Amino acid sequence: MKKGKYISDLYKNIENKSFNVKDAVNFFVEKKRDNFDETIEISMNLGIDPRHADQMVRGVISLPNGNGKEMKVAVFAKDKKAEEARSAGADVVGAEDLADDMQKGNLNYDRVVSTPDMMGIVGRIGKILGPKGLMPNPKLGTVTADVKAAVEAAKSGQIQYRAEKNGIVQAGIGKISFGSDKLIQNVNSFIETIKKARPSGAKGIFIKKISISSTMGVGINIDI
């Protein structure tokens, strides 16, 4: 089936409808493509203004079944901590040399971790890492002396989330090949995490809209 007809046929099944999480996930699994393992993504519209510090929603979550993405992790560390990072599976470990490499534009990483003593070096390239969402942050567990745990968490599918300027939080929460049960667990875990992350400055309705979509498919509104 051509992509255009495939998408239009899907829309006929969901137009002007809201689904519960179970039915939405089952819909994607039942309509999956045979030749492509799509990522299932979640988007949540929140009643916040992230420009205010007391309305920021940001954190990390280790999904029950991972997210199916192979994470590439860079670590700023020296000596023993560098060895710990390598043994945990870090893709690149370094110090000044790694910073120089990143300054040249080599930023093909999903997560950057640093030991506290390396933050002086990391700070020099903050303007490069920040816009990419790669700047290590102690609140996210990416500035830590326990680099082994940080690397293992990233490699196991731990994801970071952060509200965008328009108050939307979104993330990939698994592959269609996971099957319904594991995807449902991941979706519910993500939603509950965001609920608990409600900031002190949020007023009125916190979760305004939830939708689930597939990489090359359609978006389904979740009845909240």
N, CA, C and O of each residue as an XYZ file, in Angstrom:
896
protein
N       0.841     -1.195      0.000
C       0.000      0.000      0.000
C       0.878      1.247      0.000
O       1.820      1.348      0.786
N       0.568      2.202     -0.887
C       1.339      3.427     -0.930
C       1.149      4.216      0.353
O       0.111      4.127      1.008
N       2.195      5.008      0.708
C       2.179      5.746      1.971
C       0.953      6.644      2.098
O       0.313      6.679      3.149
N       0.619      7.382      1.014
C      -0.513      8.289      1.074
C      -1.812      7.581      1.414
O      -2.565      8.041      2.273
N      -2.080      6.473      0.751
C      -3.304      5.712      1.011
C      -3.258      5.072      2.395
O      -4.278      4.981      3.078
N      -2.071      4.630      2.803
C      -1.905      4.015      4.127
C      -2.293      5.012      5.216
O      -3.032      4.671      6.139
N      -1.793      6.248      5.109
C      -2.084      7.271      6.107
C      -3.555      7.665      6.066
O      -4.190      7.793      7.113
N      -4.094      7.857      4.885
C      -5.494      8.278      4.780
C      -6.437      7.214      5.333
O      -7.455      7.543      5.943
N      -6.110      5.956      5.128
C      -6.931      4.878      5.672
C      -6.869      4.862      7.205
O      -7.866      4.579      7.869
N      -5.692      5.167      7.757
C      -5.571      5.226      9.213
C      -6.427      6.351      9.779
O      -7.103      6.181     10.793
N      -6.390      7.504      9.113
C      -7.162      8.653      9.594
C      -8.664      8.352      9.623
O      -9.383      8.859     10.484
N      -9.131      7.538      8.694
C     -10.548      7.188      8.667
C     -10.967      6.455      9.945
O     -12.120      6.536     10.370
N     -10.017      5.740     10.546
C     -10.316      4.966     11.748
C     -10.261      5.788     13.032
O     -10.808      5.374     14.054
N      -9.607      6.946     12.989
C      -9.409      7.695     14.237
C      -9.984      9.103     14.208
O      -9.972      9.796     15.226
N     -10.484      9.532     13.063
C     -10.925     10.912     12.906
C     -11.955     11.308     13.959
O     -12.972     10.642     14.150
N     -11.652     12.425     14.641
C     -12.550     12.996     15.664
C     -12.844     12.039     16.819
O     -13.911     12.107     17.429
N     -11.909     11.160     17.111
C     -12.097     10.212     18.204
C     -10.981     10.342     19.233
O      -9.876     10.788     18.926
N     -11.299      9.941     20.461
C     -10.289      9.821     21.511
C     -10.270      8.376     21.971
O     -11.307      7.714     22.016
N      -9.084      7.891     22.314
C      -8.916      6.499     22.718
C      -8.317      6.449     24.117
O      -7.667      7.399     24.553
N      -8.535      5.332     24.826
C      -7.754      5.123     26.032
C      -6.391      4.592     25.611
O      -6.194      4.232     24.451
N      -5.451      4.541     26.548
C      -4.082      4.150     26.206
C      -4.031      2.765     25.578
O      -3.350      2.558     24.573
N      -4.749      1.821     26.168
C      -4.714      0.441     25.674
C      -5.183      0.357     24.226
O      -4.526     -0.266     23.392
N      -6.321      0.985     23.928
C      -6.865      0.911     22.570
C      -5.982      1.644     21.568
O      -5.845      1.208     20.425
N      -5.379      2.762     21.993
C      -4.503      3.508     21.096
C      -3.273      2.685     20.724
O      -2.905      2.601     19.553
N      -2.647      2.084     21.720
C      -1.464      1.265     21.461
C      -1.819      0.056     20.599
O      -1.100     -0.277     19.657
N      -2.928     -0.596     20.926
C      -3.352     -1.752     20.133
C      -3.597     -1.374     18.676
O      -3.330     -2.161     17.768
N      -4.108     -0.159     18.462
C      -4.353      0.309     17.102
C      -3.048      0.357     16.312
O      -2.987     -0.113     15.176
N      -2.013      0.921     16.912
C      -0.738      1.020     16.216
C      -0.118     -0.354     15.974
O       0.443     -0.609     14.909
N      -0.219     -1.220     16.950
C       0.359     -2.561     16.798
C      -0.368     -3.335     15.702
O       0.258     -4.035     14.907
N      -1.686     -3.204     15.667
C      -2.466     -3.918     14.651
C      -2.219     -3.367     13.247
O      -2.277     -4.112     12.269
N      -1.941     -2.058     13.143
C      -1.754     -1.422     11.842
C      -0.279     -1.257     11.471
O       0.051     -0.501     10.557
N       0.596     -1.952     12.166
C       2.035     -1.773     11.955
C       2.445     -2.132     10.528
O       1.810     -2.953      9.866
N       3.515     -1.501     10.076
C       4.094     -1.819      8.771
C       4.923     -3.088      8.882
O       5.483     -3.383      9.937
N       4.997     -3.825      7.805
C       5.730     -5.094      7.817
C       7.236     -4.908      7.694
O       8.005     -5.756      8.145
N       7.662     -3.808      7.089
C       9.085     -3.647      6.768
C       9.770     -2.531      7.544
O      10.877     -2.125      7.189
N       9.129     -2.025      8.605
C       9.732     -0.915      9.337
C       9.287     -0.957     10.799
O       8.092     -0.986     11.096
N      10.263     -0.961     11.703
C       9.966     -1.002     13.138
C       9.820      0.433     13.651
O      10.798      1.049     14.077
N       8.611      0.951     13.606
C       8.370      2.343     13.958
C       8.557      2.614     15.453
O       8.383      1.730     16.292
N       8.913      3.850     15.753
C       8.980      4.312     17.139
C       7.623      4.886     17.533
O       6.999      5.619     16.766
N       7.184      4.548     18.720
C       5.954      5.110     19.258
C       6.328      6.299     20.126
O       7.163      6.189     21.024
N       5.705      7.429     19.852
C       6.038      8.671     20.544
C       4.829      9.207     21.297
O       3.686      9.013     20.884
N       5.098      9.881     22.405
C       4.038     10.492     23.192
C       4.276     11.993     23.281
O       5.414     12.448     23.392
N       3.204     12.746     23.233
C       3.273     14.199     23.352
C       2.214     14.643     24.359
O       1.058     14.227     24.282
N       2.623     15.493     25.303
C       1.711     15.966     26.335
C       1.729     17.493     26.373
O       2.776     18.107     26.576
N       0.555     18.097     26.173
C       0.417     19.549     26.271
C       0.087     19.909     27.717
O      -0.942     19.496     28.252
N       0.970     20.683     28.340
C       0.821     21.007     29.758
C       0.407     22.462     29.959
O       0.762     23.340     29.173
N      -0.339     22.692     31.013
C      -0.781     24.043     31.347
C       0.273     24.795     32.124
O       0.073     25.136     33.289
N       1.396     25.054     31.478
C       2.518     25.736     32.126
C       3.131     26.741     31.166
O       2.881     26.704     29.962
N       3.930     27.630     31.713
C       4.750     28.548     30.920
C       6.202     28.327     31.342
O       6.651     28.898     32.336
N       6.942     27.498     30.589
C       8.313     27.129     30.972
C       9.284     28.294     31.083
O      10.403     28.124     31.567
N       8.864     29.483     30.635
C       9.743     30.647     30.767
C       9.906     31.052     32.228
O      10.845     31.765     32.582
N       8.982     30.591     33.073
C       9.062     30.870     34.502
C       9.695     29.678     35.226
O       9.305     28.530     35.013
N      10.657     29.964     36.067
C      11.409     28.907     36.741
C      10.523     27.979     37.548
O      10.806     26.785     37.648
N       9.436     28.518     38.136
C       8.574     27.684     38.970
C       7.528     26.915     38.159
O       6.628     26.292     38.722
N       7.658     26.968     36.818
C       6.745     26.202     35.968
C       7.499     25.264     35.019
O       6.914     24.731     34.076
N       8.774     25.068     35.265
C       9.576     24.187     34.423
C       9.300     22.718     34.764
O       9.221     22.345     35.935
N       9.158     21.907     33.740
C       9.006     20.466     33.902
C      10.183     19.806     33.196
O      10.311     19.882     31.974
N      11.036     19.162     33.977
C      12.251     18.562     33.423
C      12.715     17.434     34.321
O      12.622     17.537     35.544
N      13.209     16.372     33.739
C      13.703     15.265     34.548
C      14.114     14.077     33.700
O      14.297     14.198     32.488
N      14.258     12.938     34.339
C      14.623     11.701     33.653
C      13.680     10.592     34.104
O      13.098     10.649     35.188
N      13.544      9.591     33.253
C      12.733      8.435     33.592
C      13.346      7.194     32.964
O      13.763      7.202     31.806
N      13.390      6.142     33.745
C      13.799      4.843     33.220
C      12.524      4.057     32.943
O      11.870      3.570     33.865
N      12.182      3.938     31.670
C      10.957      3.235     31.303
C      11.052      1.762     31.662
O      12.138      1.185     31.602
N       9.935      1.139     32.036
C       9.956     -0.271     32.453
C      10.594     -1.196     31.428
O      11.230     -2.187     31.787
N      10.421     -0.868     30.140
C      10.928     -1.743     29.082
C      11.921     -1.051     28.150
O      12.130     -1.483     27.016
N      12.540      0.050     28.653
C      13.471      0.790     27.821
C      12.737      1.493     26.691
O      11.513      1.415     26.595
N      13.487      2.179     25.837
C      12.828      2.875     24.724
C      13.228      2.332     23.353
O      12.779      2.838     22.325
N      14.063      1.312     23.342
C      14.430      0.668     22.075
C      15.462      1.406     21.267
O      15.807      0.978     20.165
N      15.969      2.517     21.793
C      16.961      3.295     21.052
C      18.364      2.978     21.540
O      18.611      2.874     22.742
N      19.275      2.825     20.595
C      20.676      2.597     20.950
C      21.318      3.951     21.242
O      21.500      4.773     20.344
N      21.654      4.166     22.503
C      22.167      5.462     22.942
C      23.680      5.543     22.780
O      24.408      4.613     23.127
N      24.133      6.663     22.252
C      25.567      6.917     22.133
C      25.956      7.902     23.224
O      25.440      9.019     23.276
N      26.874      7.483     24.100
C      27.192      8.253     25.302
C      28.654      8.685     25.314
O      29.560      7.879     25.102
N      28.863      9.976     25.565
C      30.212     10.531     25.727
C      30.410     10.903     27.188
O      29.493     11.412     27.831
N      31.602     10.651     27.713
C      31.868     10.901     29.127
C      33.149     11.726     29.292
O      34.189     11.417     28.709
N      33.041     12.785     30.104
C      34.211     13.565     30.500
C      34.702     13.027     31.836
O      34.049     13.203     32.865
N      35.849     12.374     31.814
C      36.403     11.789     33.034
C      37.875     11.471     32.827
O      38.352     11.375     31.696
N      38.579     11.310     33.925
C      40.000     10.958     33.871
C      40.301      9.777     34.784
O      39.547      9.455     35.702
N      41.433      9.149     34.491
C      42.004      8.109     35.354
C      40.997      7.002     35.675
O      40.412      6.410     34.769
N      40.798      6.725     36.964
C      39.940      5.614     37.367
C      38.511      5.785     36.869
O      37.887      4.823     36.422
N      37.991      7.007     36.944
C      36.623      7.249     36.503
C      36.478      7.042     34.995
O      35.427      6.614     34.517
N      37.523      7.344     34.266
C      37.496      7.110     32.824
C      37.413      5.619     32.532
O      36.688      5.197     31.631
N      38.152      4.824     33.290
C      38.101      3.372     33.113
C      36.730      2.820     33.472
O      36.224      1.915     32.808
N      36.129      3.368     34.528
C      34.787      2.931     34.920
C      33.777      3.215     33.807
O      32.903      2.399     33.516
N      33.919      4.387     33.198
C      33.010      4.758     32.119
C      33.159      3.820     30.926
O      32.169      3.388     30.335
N      34.396      3.513     30.582
C      34.640      2.610     29.451
C      34.081      1.222     29.731
O      33.467      0.610     28.857
N      34.286      0.728     30.930
C      33.811     -0.614     31.277
C      32.283     -0.676     31.307
O      31.699     -1.747     31.139
N      31.632      0.487     31.524
C      30.169      0.530     31.557
C      29.572      0.633     30.159
O      28.360      0.518     29.979
N      30.445      0.852     29.164
C      29.961      0.888     27.790
C      29.929      2.249     27.138
O      29.298      2.411     26.093
N      30.599      3.249     27.728
C      30.634      4.576     27.120
C      31.265      4.496     25.737
O      32.230      3.760     25.532
N      30.725      5.248     24.796
C      31.239      5.211     23.421
C      32.523      6.008     23.279
O      33.427      5.618     22.541
N      32.602      7.137     23.995
C      33.795      7.983     23.958
C      34.064      8.496     25.361
O      33.141      8.909     26.063
N      35.334      8.470     25.775
C      35.728      9.001     27.085
C      36.935      9.901     26.875
O      37.871      9.537     26.163
N      36.915     11.074     27.494
C      38.046     11.977     27.338
C      37.940     13.181     28.253
O      37.104     13.224     29.156
N      38.799     14.154     28.007
C      38.807     15.385     28.813
C      38.987     16.560     27.845
O      38.083     16.868     27.069
N      40.150     17.213     27.889
C      40.388     18.326     26.972
C      40.280     17.889     25.509
O      39.780     18.631     24.664
N      40.756     16.675     25.222
C      40.709     16.170     23.853
C      39.271     16.002     23.360
O      38.968     16.268     22.197
N      38.394     15.558     24.255
C      36.995     15.378     23.885
C      36.312     16.731     23.670
O      35.501     16.892     22.758
N      36.650     17.691     24.520
C      36.091     19.039     24.367
C      36.525     19.650     23.031
O      35.721     20.273     22.338
N      37.797     19.467     22.677
C      38.303     19.989     21.410
C      37.570     19.348     20.227
O      37.230     20.017     19.251
N      37.340     18.056     20.338
C      36.652     17.335     19.270
C      35.218     17.845     19.109
O      34.726     17.995     17.990
N      34.561     18.106     20.223
C      33.187     18.617     20.160
C      33.143     20.029     19.593
O      32.201     20.394     18.889
N      34.168     20.822     19.904
C      34.231     22.180     19.349
C      34.343     22.160     17.835
O      33.943     23.114     17.167
N      34.874     21.097     17.298
C      35.001     20.958     15.850
C      33.692     20.529     15.202
O      33.596     20.422     13.979
N      32.678     20.284     16.042
C      31.359     19.922     15.506
C      31.001     18.464     15.626
O      29.954     18.041     15.136
N      31.849     17.685     16.269
C      31.567     16.260     16.438
C      30.668     16.061     17.664
O      31.152     15.838     18.774
N      29.358     16.148     17.441
C      28.384     16.097     18.538
C      27.346     14.997     18.326
O      26.194     15.135     18.738
N      27.748     13.938     17.702
C      26.831     12.845     17.412
C      26.644     11.940     18.640
O      26.990     10.758     18.621
N      26.093     12.526     19.693
C      25.859     11.793     20.939
C      24.425     12.020     21.410
O      23.817     13.051     21.123
N      23.906     11.050     22.129
C      22.571     11.168     22.712
C      22.629     11.629     24.164
O      21.648     12.149     24.697
N      23.778     11.437     24.800
C      23.926     11.811     26.207
C      25.380     12.147     26.486
O      26.282     11.451     26.020
N      25.611     13.208     27.242
C      26.959     13.581     27.677
C      26.973     13.566     29.196
O      26.143     14.201     29.845
N      27.925     12.834     29.750
C      28.075     12.682     31.206
C      29.420     13.257     31.619
O      30.386     13.197     30.859
N      29.482     13.814     32.825
C      30.740     14.369     33.304
C      30.896     14.139     34.803
O      29.926     14.195     35.559
N      32.130     13.879     35.217
C      32.410     13.884     36.655
C      32.474     15.348     37.096
O      32.772     16.219     36.278
N      32.203     15.634     38.363
C      32.195     17.028     38.826
C      33.490     17.785     38.552
O      33.458     18.973     38.233
N      34.631     17.104     38.675
C      35.908     17.786     38.489
C      36.195     18.158     37.034
O      37.119     18.925     36.765
N      35.415     17.625     36.098
C      35.600     17.921     34.677
C      34.710     19.061     34.194
O      34.802     19.469     33.036
N      33.853     19.578     35.065
C      32.893     20.588     34.615
C      33.548     21.912     34.210
O      32.952     22.691     33.467
N      34.750     22.171     34.684
C      35.467     23.355     34.234
C      35.747     23.281     32.744
O      35.639     24.279     32.031
N      36.109     22.089     32.277
C      36.367     21.863     30.859
C      35.053     21.883     30.078
O      34.952     22.504     29.020
N      34.052     21.192     30.623
C      32.755     21.114     29.946
C      32.139     22.502     29.811
O      31.517     22.810     28.795
N      32.310     23.340     30.834
C      31.734     24.682     30.808
C      32.207     25.516     29.641
O      31.486     26.397     29.171
N      33.401     25.251     29.171
C      33.949     26.022     28.050
C      33.172     25.791     26.755
O      33.170     26.639     25.863
N      32.518     24.642     26.662
C      31.754     24.329     25.449
C      30.253     24.279     25.743
O      29.481     23.662     25.009
N      29.861     24.938     26.826
C      28.452     24.961     27.201
C      27.553     25.541     26.123
O      26.422     25.091     25.937
N      28.071     26.567     25.395
C      27.269     27.188     24.348
C      27.053     26.248     23.161
O      26.148     26.449     22.351
N      27.890     25.231     23.074
C      27.739     24.237     22.010
C      26.807     23.116     22.465
O      25.933     22.678     21.717
N      27.005     22.660     23.695
C      26.217     21.539     24.212
C      24.792     21.942     24.576
O      23.851     21.180     24.355
N      24.634     23.155     25.140
C      23.325     23.596     25.616
C      22.226     23.538     24.576
O      21.196     22.910     24.821
N      22.402     24.171     23.419
C      21.352     24.153     22.392
C      21.009     22.756     21.880
O      19.918     22.531     21.356
N      21.944     21.823     22.033
C      21.708     20.446     21.589
C      21.061     19.595     22.676
O      20.753     18.423     22.459
N      20.859     20.197     23.853
C      20.288     19.443     24.965
C      21.250     18.441     25.559
O      20.831     17.457     26.169
N      22.557     18.686     25.381
C      23.572     17.727     25.823
C      24.364     18.186     27.043
O      25.204     17.438     27.542
N      24.115     19.397     27.533
C      24.891     19.915     28.654
C      24.643     19.074     29.908
O      23.500     18.942     30.344
N      25.708     18.501     30.494
C      25.545     17.714     31.723
C      24.899     18.549     32.824
O      25.168     19.743     32.953
N      24.049     17.908     33.611
C      23.295     18.599     34.646
C      23.144     17.692     35.856
O      22.665     16.567     35.716
N      23.543     18.151     37.047
C      23.432     17.294     38.235
C      22.004     16.865     38.536
O      21.791     15.780     39.076
N      21.009     17.705     38.195
C      19.611     17.359     38.450
C      19.137     16.198     37.581
O      18.176     15.505     37.916
N      19.830     15.998     36.456
C      19.477     14.913     35.546
C      20.386     13.705     35.726
O      20.265     12.713     35.007
N      21.293     13.796     36.688
C      22.187     12.680     36.956
C      23.328     12.543     35.981
O      23.985     11.503     35.932
N      23.576     13.599     35.188
C      24.653     13.514     34.201
C      25.917     14.252     34.646
O      26.926     14.231     33.942
N      25.868     14.896     35.795
C      27.082     15.355     36.473
C      27.170     14.547     37.742
O      26.431     14.799     38.694
N      28.063     13.581     37.768
C      28.097     12.634     38.868
C      29.458     11.952     38.966
O      30.169     11.795     37.974
N      29.796     11.558     40.173
C      31.022     10.776     40.367
C      30.784      9.317     39.984
O      31.728      8.581     39.698
N      29.518      8.905     39.982
C      29.170      7.521     39.645
C      28.899      7.422     38.145
O      27.763      7.219     37.717
N      29.954      7.568     37.364
C      29.789      7.556     35.912
C      29.330      6.191     35.413
O      28.646      6.095     34.393
N      29.700      5.148     36.123
C      29.280      3.797     35.734
C      27.756      3.700     35.716
O      27.169      3.224     34.744
N      27.122      4.153     36.792
C      25.659      4.094     36.879
C      25.009      4.991     35.831
O      23.988      4.628     35.247
N      25.602      6.169     35.592
C      25.033      7.106     34.625
C      25.080      6.547     33.208
O      24.124      6.688     32.446
N      26.189      5.916     32.863
C      26.322      5.330     31.528
C      25.371      4.140     31.382
O      24.701      4.000     30.359
N      25.316      3.300     32.387
C      24.440      2.134     32.322
C      22.975      2.545     32.226
O      22.195      1.907     31.520
N      22.598      3.613     32.936
C      21.219      4.096     32.879
C      20.881      4.579     31.470
O      19.815      4.272     30.937
N      21.801      5.339     30.873
C      21.573      5.840     29.514
C      21.468      4.694     28.520
O      20.604      4.697     27.643
N      22.351      3.721     28.663
C      22.374      2.593     27.738
C      21.146      1.695     27.888
O      20.757      1.010     26.943
N      20.537      1.699     29.074
C      19.379      0.839     29.318
C      18.080      1.460     28.820
O      17.026      0.827     28.885
N      18.147      2.694     28.324
C      16.952      3.318     27.776
C      16.374      4.430     28.622
O      15.248      4.864     28.377
N      17.112      4.905     29.611
C      16.651      6.052     30.393
C      16.516      7.261     29.463
O      17.401      7.522     28.648
N      15.428      7.983     29.587
C      15.227      9.137     28.723
C      15.094     10.410     29.550
O      14.650     10.386     30.698
N      15.483     11.501     28.948
C      15.328     12.811     29.560
C      14.116     13.491     28.929
O      13.857     13.335     27.736
N      13.386     14.236     29.730
C      12.260     14.983     29.191
C      12.357     16.428     29.662
O      12.876     16.719     30.740
N      11.845     17.320     28.831
C      11.866     18.739     29.167
C      10.760     19.459     28.418
O      10.589     19.259     27.216
N      10.013     20.291     29.117
C       8.939     21.045     28.488
C       9.518     22.078     27.527
O      10.445     22.805     27.886
N       8.986     22.149     26.321
C       9.408     23.137     25.345
C       8.721     24.472     25.638
O       7.907     24.568     26.556
N       9.049     25.488     24.862
C       8.530     26.831     25.108
C       7.007     26.889     25.115
O       6.410     27.697     25.827
N       6.386     26.024     24.317
C       4.926     26.024     24.241
C       4.279     25.084     25.265
O       3.076     24.828     25.204
N       5.081     24.575     26.200
C       4.538     23.732     27.249
C       4.319     22.285     26.861
O       3.590     21.564     27.541
N       4.943     21.849     25.771
C       4.788     20.470     25.306
C       5.983     19.622     25.730
O       7.136     20.019     25.564
N       5.681     18.447     26.282
C       6.706     17.454     26.610
C       6.494     16.270     25.679
O       5.379     15.764     25.558
N       7.555     15.829     25.023
C       7.409     14.691     24.124
C       8.631     13.783     24.194
O       9.735     14.212     24.530
N       8.397     12.521     23.868
C       9.486     11.542     23.940
C       9.109     10.282     23.170
O       7.933      9.953     23.015
N      10.135      9.589     22.694
C       9.936      8.268     22.113
C       9.890      7.260     23.245
O      10.791      7.221     24.082
N       8.846      6.444     23.276
C       8.685      5.546     24.440
C       8.712      4.053     24.071
O       8.298      3.209     24.866
N       9.198      3.734     22.870
C       9.350      2.325     22.539
C       9.186      2.060     21.050
O       8.801      2.942     20.284
N       9.485      0.831     20.658
C       9.349      0.393     19.272
C       8.080     -0.442     19.120
O       7.642     -1.105     20.060
N       7.507     -0.399     17.944
C       6.281     -1.151     17.681
C       6.494     -2.642     17.920
O       5.555     -3.361     18.260
N       7.739     -3.107     17.740
C       8.057     -4.524     17.937
C       7.996     -4.941     19.407
O       8.018     -6.133     19.713
N       7.920     -3.964     20.320
C       7.789     -4.301     21.743
C       6.502     -5.077     22.005
O       6.441     -5.898     22.920
N       5.485     -4.817     21.207
C       4.175     -5.406     21.454
C       3.344     -4.536     22.381
O       3.866     -3.635     23.038
N       2.047     -4.812     22.429
C       1.105     -3.959     23.161
C       1.410     -3.842     24.644
O       1.445     -2.732     25.177
N       1.631     -4.951     25.317
C       1.773     -4.929     26.779
C       2.929     -4.037     27.231
O       2.766     -3.222     28.139
N       4.093     -4.190     26.603
C       5.260     -3.408     27.010
C       5.087     -1.935     26.660
O       5.510     -1.064     27.420
N       4.476     -1.653     25.529
C       4.252     -0.261     25.145
C       3.255      0.413     26.083
O       3.441      1.568     26.464
N       2.210     -0.301     26.452
C       1.222      0.244     27.387
C       1.884      0.564     28.727
O       1.610      1.608     29.319
N       2.743     -0.320     29.202
C       3.463     -0.080     30.456
C       4.321      1.174     30.350
O       4.359      1.985     31.276
N       5.006      1.332     29.230
C       5.871      2.496     29.045
C       5.066      3.791     28.975
O       5.447      4.794     29.579
N       3.954      3.772     28.239
C       3.111      4.970     28.122
C       2.585      5.382     29.487
O       2.682      6.548     29.868
N       2.036      4.439     30.214
C       1.470      4.750     31.531
C       2.541      5.242     32.495
O       2.293      6.142     33.297
N       3.730      4.653     32.416
C       4.833      5.077     33.282
C       5.228      6.517     32.981
O       5.483      7.301     33.895
N       5.278      6.862     31.697
C       5.651      8.230     31.310
C       4.595      9.227     31.784
O       4.932     10.278     32.330
N       3.337      8.906     31.581
C       2.260      9.807     31.992
C       2.283     10.032     33.497
O       2.150     11.165     33.959
N       2.450      8.957     34.265
C       2.479      9.083     35.723
C       3.670      9.906     36.186
O       3.567     10.666     37.148
N       4.804      9.757     35.502
C       5.997     10.537     35.847
C       5.750     12.025     35.641
O       6.132     12.845     36.476
N       5.113     12.371     34.533
C       4.827     13.780     34.258
C       3.809     14.322     35.267
O       3.936     15.460     35.719
N       2.818     13.531     35.615
C       1.837     13.964     36.618
C       2.537     14.339     37.924
O       2.231     15.366     38.530
N       3.473     13.500     38.348
C       4.187     13.723     39.608
C       5.171     14.893     39.511
O       5.613     15.428     40.528
N       5.506     15.282     38.284
C       6.469     16.368     38.084
C       5.790     17.734     38.025
O       6.431     18.729     37.683
N       4.504     17.791     38.355
C       3.788     19.078     38.301
C       4.517     20.115     39.141
O       4.717     19.907     40.338
N       4.920     21.239     38.530
C       5.680     22.254     39.263
C       4.779     23.096     40.164
O       3.566     23.167     39.964
N       5.388     23.722     41.142
C       4.636     24.513     42.121
C       3.895     25.681     41.491
O       2.849     26.097     41.989
N       4.433     26.213     40.396
C       3.822     27.378     39.779
C       2.693     27.070     38.811
O       2.063     27.990     38.289
N       2.424     25.789     38.560
C       1.367     25.413     37.619
C      -0.005     25.697     38.223
O      -0.282     25.296     39.354
N      -0.857     26.381     37.479
C      -2.199     26.705     37.940
C      -3.232     26.082     37.001
O      -2.981     25.908     35.808
N      -4.380     25.756     37.554
C      -5.460     25.217     36.734
C      -5.162     23.813     36.232
O      -4.489     23.028     36.901
N      -5.673     23.512     35.045
C      -5.499     22.180     34.466
C      -4.039     21.979     34.077
O      -3.477     22.773     33.321
N      -3.429     20.922     34.592
C      -2.014     20.673     34.318
C      -1.827     19.932     32.997
O      -1.048     20.365     32.148
N      -2.533     18.824     32.818
C      -2.418     18.054     31.578
C      -3.616     18.375     30.693
O      -4.739     17.966     30.986
N      -3.374     19.102     29.618
C      -4.437     19.552     28.735
C      -4.734     18.568     27.608
O      -5.880     18.422     27.180
N      -3.693     17.899     27.137
C      -3.887     16.996     26.006
C      -2.760     15.975     25.971
O      -1.612     16.289     26.283
N      -3.099     14.761     25.593
C      -2.108     13.702     25.399
C      -2.366     13.068     24.038
O      -3.511     12.771     23.697
N      -1.329     12.865     23.277
C      -1.474     12.162     22.006
C      -0.337     11.173     21.831
O       0.767     11.379     22.337
N      -0.613     10.116     21.121
C       0.380      9.088     20.813
C       0.453      8.964     19.298
O      -0.569      8.985     18.613
N       1.659      8.838     18.789
C       1.825      8.727     17.343
C       2.925      7.723     17.026
O       3.687      7.311     17.900
N       2.986      7.342     15.758
C       4.071      6.483     15.293
C       4.939      7.291     14.341
O       4.511      8.325     13.829
N       6.144      6.826     14.107
C       7.129      7.577     13.329
C       6.579      8.070     11.999
O       6.728      9.245     11.662
N       5.956      7.198     11.255
C       5.476      7.558      9.919
C       3.955      7.423      9.814
O       3.395      7.305      8.724
N       3.306      7.443     10.979
C       1.870      7.247     10.985
C       1.089      8.461     11.409
O       1.444      9.589     11.067
N       0.028      8.236     12.151
C      -0.885      9.301     12.556
C      -0.802      9.519     14.060
O      -0.198      8.725     14.782
N      -1.413     10.598     14.523
C      -1.472     10.874     15.951
C      -2.859     10.560     16.486
O      -3.867     10.871     15.851
N      -2.902      9.939     17.662
C      -4.168      9.572     18.288
C      -4.314     10.331     19.592
O      -3.409     10.311     20.427
N      -5.442     11.000     19.776
C      -5.721     11.694     21.022
C      -6.133     10.697     22.102
O      -6.929      9.787     21.870
N      -5.564     10.902     23.293
C      -5.872     10.028     24.420
C      -6.928     10.710     25.305
O      -6.802     11.885     25.649
N      -7.936      9.971     25.655
C      -8.986     10.488     26.528
C      -8.435     10.612     27.941
O      -8.131      9.609     28.587
N      -8.309     11.844     28.416
C      -7.731     12.064     29.751
C      -8.790     12.453     30.771
O      -8.472     12.673     31.939
